[in-house]
Amino acid sequence: MNIICTFEVNKKINSMNWTDIFNGLGHFFQWTFKIVKHFGGTPNIFFWVIIVSLIFVWLYMQGKFNKAAKAKGSLK
């Protein structure tokens, strides 16, 4: 079953180029950094706590997987 859809647009289509995309990203980052600036060092501490916590979770899980593999005899 073939469905053919056609649309006619009588308005001028604005084209976007790579410069517009990168300028938009730059404006977005400048805006977010202005907001983060008001928080001081708190976001850094927050992200470090998350990273360190996830490292410990990863190490704990890896230890469990190693024990299970050693019990099965599949640990090389």
Sequence and secondary structure as in RCSB ss.txt:
>XXXX:A:sequence
MNIICTFEVNKKINSMNWTDIFNGLGHFFQWTFKIVKHFGGTPNIFFWVIIVSLIFVWLYMQGKFNKAAKAKGSL
K
>XXXX:A:secstr
          S      HHHHHHHHHHHHHHHHHHHHTTTTHHHHHHHHHHHHHHHHHHHHHHHHHHHHHHHT  
 
